Amino acid sequence: MASESGLRLVIVGGVAGGASAATRARRLDERAEIVLLEKDDHVSFANCGLPYYIGGEIDERAKLLVTTPERLRSRYRIDVRVRHQALAIDRDARTLRVCDRDAGREYVLPFDRLILAPGATPIVPPLEGVDARGVFSLRNLADTDAIRAAAVDERPSRAVVVGAGFIGLEMAEQLHGLGIETHVVELQPHVLPMLDPEMARPLEDAMTTRGVGVHLGDGLARIATAGGRACGVELASGASLPGELVVLGIGVRPAVALAKDAGLELGETGGIRTNRVMQTRDPHIYAVGDAVEYACGPDGTPARVALAGPANRAGRIAGEHAVCGRSAEMALVFGTAIVRVFDEAAGFTGLTAAMAERRGLHAAAVTVIANHHAGYYPGAKPLTLKLVYEPEGGRVLGLQAVGQAGVDKRLDVVATLMAFGGTVRDLAGLDLAYAPPFGAAKDPIHMAAFAACNDLDGLVDFLPANADLSEYQVVDVREQPEIESLPLAGAVHAHHVPLGELRERLGELDPSRPTVTSCATGMRAYLAARILSQNGFAEVYDLSGSATVRARALG
């Protein structure tokens, strides 16, 4: 699988996509000339580890360096040029205009194949005070060094993190761990907005119980300054928060100027459009990483996914195809992601029900709560799973998960299943590893799949956790102490009939009315729904996730 002798491959950008492309290309072609341009100081570093170095969980900065220019040169014979910035592409001449930032000169670099891995840049809103000292975004090691110096060396007493996505939540956790009073501001009504509200609520609770201020549904209006330095923020609501350290984690936008100026096609989401071997409309030019669109989700809809996993895989494919002329195709990307916030972890893969509906896919969802391993073994932690699937055929569309243990395993199982077009029946039949310290004979994954199969088989109909229950006959089958501890939100009219008494007390209920069953987490509600359905109640629903998830959804 060797290329024609003397092929020159130029790669713009290192980190995940570019470095992966360069090393894959070298492993497959010893004769190619490979030039890797990186406009910053470091060619490959662990983006995802940056917050943890700032907070001290990663104790040595050197551990963030995935590889160095010296290693790429000696091990792979790659011509690495740091602080060399690509300025323009001449597609007809197949040349790249480059600026050597240290020497202050420009030069022209010919190429046979070009791979663009420019990444993305943090969104910095054009607001008053964003240029003040003490205001940061987090993209590279230089940003990391600056934030660490401000947080550790200068010892501010208060910090504000704007944005409650992955970076924002990780930064809030780390700043709090440094003993800094920390507030998080999020424009959307809940943290981690890509999750459904009830699935993100435990993360919010994990922060507020530790004293982190969480300000939702409010945007940043300006950054207050004193003497050219940040001293706080003012929100759109008019509220003010003090803070000598402000971290902007609002999001990122793809760095596509180089591609756009060269006439390469951009997709509807603003990323560079490629085919499944990562070629742009110009077959000599490839693009990978945070700047591109990937075929995403079960239906392959183009979307931007700014994650290291897809960038690495895309770089590998582009590097191979550039020097060999053939490669595997880029697999569908499901956006599988996870975040830790103190003791809680949450993540998702694939689509939420709302995302599926926006794509024109019919979607149903079930929510279950089960222990992450056998309940009788010490240390079992409750795990909440929300499984999304097609009501016709049961194809799995996505999963959200939140809990203190076992979140990653369940996300990975479902991501794998979706890669093969699996259904909820396939999921119900998976043979998963089981021993009491690791799982349960009926894993939470199985429990979610069983519930979905019951839906498909017509054994139960689910209502979403946030449904309006005012017009339903509600039957809460918990014991009285449970109800006193956690009343069923929005259902003061509920009938309280413990499950063990339900058959004997059917006469207290009206079988002609639409009826909803609920318990603490869902199992007893399902049993109650089956009892009612087989005793003359024509329209019976199970409240998905029951009282626990409903409290999160309406809280």
N, C-alpha and C positions, 0 to 999 in steps of 0.2 A: 504493500500500500504506500509506496513512495511517490513523491511528486516529481515533476520535471526538474532537472538539475538547475539550480540557481534561482528558484522561485523566491521572491522577496515578500514576506508577510509582515505588514505593519499593523500594530495593535495600538489603539488610542484608549488609554485608561487601564489601570491595573486592578487592584483589590480582588473581588471575586470573579467576575466574568472575564476580564482581560487576562489576569494571571492564569486562570484555568485554561483559557484558549491558547496561550503561549506555551504552556508546558505540555498540553495534549498535542499540539502541533509538532513540538520537538520530539516527543516520544515516537511519533509516527513518521517523521522525516528528518533524518540527520543532515540532509544536504541543504535544506531551506535556510535562507537568511531570515531571522526573526528579530524584529525591532519592536520594543515595547516602550511607548511614550507615556509618561505620567506627569501631569502638570504640577502635582504637589510633591512633598518630600518623601513619601513612603509608598512603595509600589504595591504592597499587599499587607493588609492588617485586618484584624478581627473587628469589624464594625459593631457587631452585636455585643462585644465585650466592653465597649467603651464606658457605658454607665457604671459597670461593676469595678472598673479601675478607678473611676472618680470616687466611688464610695469606699474603696479599699478592700473589697472582696477579692479582687485580683490584685495581688500585692506588688507585682513587678511590671513595669511598663513594657519591658522586652517581651513578655509573654503575649502581648497583643500583636507582635510582628509575626505574621504567618510565614513570610519569607522575606529575604532581603535582596537588593540588587546584586550583591556579591554572590549570594548562593545561586541566583538565577543565571548569573554569568558563568560561574564555575561548574555547576551541575548540569545546566541545560544549554550552555553556549548561546544565551539570549542577550542581545544588545539592549540593555536596559538604560533608558535615559530619563532620569527623574528631573523634575522642574523644566520639562520640555512640553510646551503646550501647542496642540494642533490648532491652527487658525482657520484654514480653509482647505477644501478638497477641490481639485481640478479633475473631474471624472474623465474628461476626454483624454487628458495627458496622463492620467493615473499618477498624480503627484499630490503631495500633501505639503502645505506651507506650515512651517513649524517655527515657534519662537523658543529659543534657548533663554530662559528667564534669567539665569545667572550671568550669562555673557552679554545679554541685551542685544542679541542679533537674531535675525531670521534666516532660514534656509529652506530649500525645497528638497523633499524626500520622495523619491519615486517608490511605487509599490506595484506588485502584481495582484495581491489580494490585501484587502483592508478590513479590519474588524474594529467596529466602534463599540467601546464600553465606557461611555462618558459618565454613567451613573445619573444621579439626581441631586438637586440642590435644595436645601431647606427653604421653606416658604417664610419669608420675612415681610410682614405687612408694612405698607408705607404709612406708618403712624408716628406721631410725635414721640421722640425719646428712644426709638429702636437703635439708634447709633450711639447711645450713651455707654459709658463704661459700666461694666457689670451686667450687660445684656448679651446673651449668648444663644447660638444654635449649635447643634451637635452633628457634625458630618465626618470629621476626620481627626487625626491625632493632634493636629494643632489646636483644634477646638477643645479636644479633651484636655490637653495640657493647660489651656487657658481657664477652663471651668474648674479643673482640679486645683489650680493655684488660687483661684478666687474662693473656692469652697473650703479648702484645707488650710492654705497659708494665711489668707486674709480673715478667716473665721467670721463670716457674716452671721448675724443672729437670725435673719429671716430670709426666706426665698420664695419666689413665685414661679411655678411651672405653668406655662400656657399650653394647653392641649393635653388631653387624657387618652391619647393613643398609646402605642407600645413604648415609644421613647419617653413620653411624658410620664407614664406610670413608673417606668424603671427609674427615671431620674428622681421622681418624688420619693420613692422608696430609699434610694441611696442618699439623698440629701437629708432625709429624716434620720437615717442611720448615723450621719455625721453630727447629729445633735442640733441641726438647724430647724427652726420652726418653718414648716413648709405648707404652702397652699397650692392647690391645683385648680385651674380655671378651664372649663370646657364649654364651648358654645352649644353643643348638643345636650339633650336632657339627661344623658347618663354617660358614665365613663365607658371607655372602649366602645365607641359608637357602632362598630361593625357587628357587635353582638346584639342580641335582643335584650331589652331592659332587664328582664328577670334573671338573665344569665350573667349580666355584668354587675348586678347589685352586690353580690358577696365581695367583689373587689372594692367597691365604694365603702362597704361596711368595714373591711379590713383596714382601710386608711383612716376613716373617721374614729374608729375605736382606739387608734394609736395617736390621735391628736392631729392628724393631717387635715387641714381645711379643704373641703371639696365644694366648689362653686360651679353649679351646673346651669345650663341654659343661659349663660351670660358670656358676652364676648369682650375682647380686649379693646378698649377705646384709646388709651394712650399709656405711655410709661412716664411716670413722674420722675423728675430729675432734680438734683441739687448740686451745683458746682460741676455740671457735666457728668454726674454719676447717677445711676438709677437709685431711687429711694422707695419705689413702690409702683403699683399699677392702678389705673382707674378703669373700671369696667363699664360696659355699655349701659348697665342699669344705674350707673352713678356711684356704685359702691367703690370703695378704695381699699386696697390691701398694701400694707407696708412690705418692703423687701429690697435688700441691697443687692441681691442676686436674682436675676430673671432669666429663665431658660425658655426659649421659644421652641415648642415641640408641636407646631401646628400641622406639619406635614411636609411633603416634598413634591417638587415638580421635576419632570424629566429634563435632562440637559440635552436638548435636541437642536440647538442652534446650528451646530456644525453640519448635521444631517440636513436640516431644513434649507440652509443656504446652498447646499449642494444639489438641491432639487430632489432629494429622497422623500418618499411618501410617508406622511404621518397618518396614523389612524384616528378614529373618532375620539379616542380618549387622550389624544395628544402625544402618544408614544410613537416611536419609529415602527413602521409596519414591516414585517418580515414574513417569509414563508417558514415551513416547519424545519428547515435546516438552517434557519437564521439569516438567510440572504435577504437583502433589501431589493428594491426594484432594479438596482444595478447588480448583476450577478457576481461582480468582482468585490462587492462591498457587503459585509455582514454587520449585524448589530446584536448586542446581547445586554442583559442586565436591567437595571432600573429604568433605562431610557426607552425600552421597547414595549410593545404589546405582545402578550402571549395568548395562545388559545387556552381559555380558562373554563373551568367548571365542566360539568357533565355534557354540556352542549357545545363547548368549544368557542364560546363568545370571546372576542378579543377584549383584553383588559390589561391594565398595568398592575404588576405585582412587585412591589419593592422589597423583595426578600432575597436573602443570600442563597438559599437552596436552588431556586430556579436560575439565578444568575450563574452559579457554578455549573449547573447542568447544561445551560445554553452555551456557555463558554467552551465547554468540552466538545459539544457538537460542532460549533462554528470553527474551532481550531482544527478539528479533524477534516471537515468538509473543505476548508480553505486550502489544505495541502494535499488532500487525497482525491477531491472531487466527488466524494460520496461519504455518507455517514448515516447513522440512525436518525430518525426524526425526533424533534423535541416532543416529549409526551405532554398530554394535557396537564395544566397547572391548576391545582385546587386551592392555592393560597393558604396551605396549612401553616398555622402560626400559633404560638403560645406565649404567654407572659406570666411572670411571677410577681405578685404584689404581697409582700410579707408572707403570711402562711398560706395564702390562696394562690391557685394557678387557674388560668382560664385560657381557652383557645377555641379555634374553629377550623374547619376544613370544608371546602365546597361552598354551598349556598345556604343562606337563611331562606325561610319561606317568602319573606318580602322580596329578596333578591330574585328568587325563582319566578315569582309572579311578574316582576318587572321585565324579565326575559321572555315572558309568554309561556312559562312552564307551569302546569298545574302542580300544586304542592300541598302536602299535608304534613303535620308535625305531631310528634308525641314527646312528652317530657317525663323522665323517670328519675327517681332518686334511689340509689342503692349504695351499699358499702363497697369501697374499692377493693377490699379482699374479704374473706370469710368473716362474718360478724363475730363469731366466737373466738377468733384469734385476736390477741391484743393489738391495739393500734388501728383498728378499722376506722376509716374516715368516710363520711357520706360524699357521694359523687353525683352531681346532677348532669344528666345528658339530655340534650334536645336533638332528636333525630328528624331530619327532613327527608321526605320521599314523595314519589309520584303516586297518587291514589289509584291510578290505572297501571297495574303491573308492578308497582312497588320499587321501581328503581331508586336507589339511594342518591339523594342530591346534596346532603351535607350533614354535618354534626357540629354542635356547640357543646362544650364541656366546661364545668367549673367545679373545683373542689381542692382539698388540701393534699391529695395524693392520687396518682393513677391517671391524671388528665392526659398526659402525653401518650400513654399506651393506647387509650381508646381512640384518640384522634388519629394515630398512626394506623390502627386497624381499619378504620373507616376510610381514610385516605387511600389505603391500599385496595380496599374493596371497590371504591369508586373508579380507580384506575382500570379496573377490569369490567366496568359496567354492572356491578353487582346489585342485587335487589335485597329487600329486607328479609326475604326468605333465605337468601344466601347468607346473610348476616346471622340469622337465627341458627344456621347450621354450622357455623364456623367451629372448628375444633381448637380451642384456645388452651394455653398452658394453665394448669390449675394445681395449686397447693395452697393451703390456708394462708401462708405469709404473702402470697402473690395475687390471689384472685379468689373467685368463688366458682363452684360447679356450674352455676348459672351466673355468668359474668354480667355486670351492668350493661355491657354491649348486647348480650342476649336478651336481657330484660327489655331494653328499648326495642329490639327487633321483634320480640314476642308481642309487645303492645301494638306495634305497627301491623304485624300479621293479623292480630285480632281485629284491627280496623278493616283491613282488606277483606277479611272473611265475614264481615258483617256481624261480628260478635259484640262490638262496642263502637259507639260514636264518641269522639272526643270534642270537648269545647276548649278553646284556648284559655290559658290561666287568667287572662285579663278580661274575659267575657262579662258582659252586663247580665247579671243573674236576677234582675228585678222581676222579670216576667216568668221565671221558672219556679217550679216546686223544687226546693233544694233540700237534699237529705244528707246531713253530716253524720257519718257513722263512727265518729271517734268517741272515746270515753269523755265524761264531763271534765275531768282535770285537764285533758289535752285542749279542750275547747276554751277553757278559762285561760290557759297559758297562751294560746294563739287563736283568737276568734277568726272565723272565716270572713275575710274582708269583703265588704259590700254585700253581705248576706245575713242581715239581722233577722230576716224572716225564716231562716233555715229551720228545718225540723231536726232535732237532735235525737237520733235513734242509734244506739250502739249496734255494731254489726251483728253481734251475737243475739240481739233481740229483734232483728229486722223481720224475720219470717213471721214471728208471732205478732208483730205490730203493724202488718201491712194495712190493716183496716183504718189506721190513722192517716193514711195517705190517699190521694185522689189519683187513680190510675189513668184518668182521662187527660191529665195535665202534663205538659212537657216537664220532665224531671231531670235534675242534675244530682249526681252523687259526688261526695267529696270525703276525704279523710285527711291524714297528715301529709302523705307523700304520693298516694295513688293506688297502692295494692288493694286496700280494703274498699276503696271506691269502685274499683273494677269488679270485685266480688259482689258488692251491693248492686251494681248495674246489672250483672248477670242474674241475680236473684229477682230483681224487679222485672227485667225483660221476660223472664219465664213465668211470671205471675200476673200477666195481664196488663202490664204497663207498656203502652204502645210506643212511646217516644222517650227514650232514656239516654242520657249523656253522662260521660265520665269527665270530670273537670281535670284537665291534664296537669299533673304536678300537684294537684289539690291545694290544701291550705298553705303549705310551705312556699311553693312557687308563686301562688297568687299574692301572698304578702310581699314578695319581692317585686312582682309585676306592678302592683298598685301602690307600692311604698314610695 
